[in-house]
Amino acid sequence: MTTTYRVSGMTCDGCAKSIVGAIKKAAPEAKVDVDLDAKTVTVDGFDDSAAIGKAVTDAGFEFAGAA
C-alpha cells in the first residue's frame, strides 16, 4: 500500500533526510519519498498513519494527514 501525507515545515534536503530517517525508524521496511515542492511524503509498504504521524511530529515537523 502506498499513501501520501502532507507535512508542513519542510524547506530543504536536510529536512527531507530527517523525515525519511524518522519514518524509517518506525517502519524500516518502508520505501519513503519526499517531495519538498509539494510538501508531501509518500510511504510505500507501511500503512500505519498514526505511527508515521508520530515519527514526523517527533522529528519536529507538522503532520497534516493523508494528501
Secondary structure, DSSP 8 states (H G I E B T S, - for coil): -EEEEEEES--SHHHHHHHHHHHHHH-TT-EEEEETTTTEEEEES---HHHHHHHHHHTT-EEEEE-
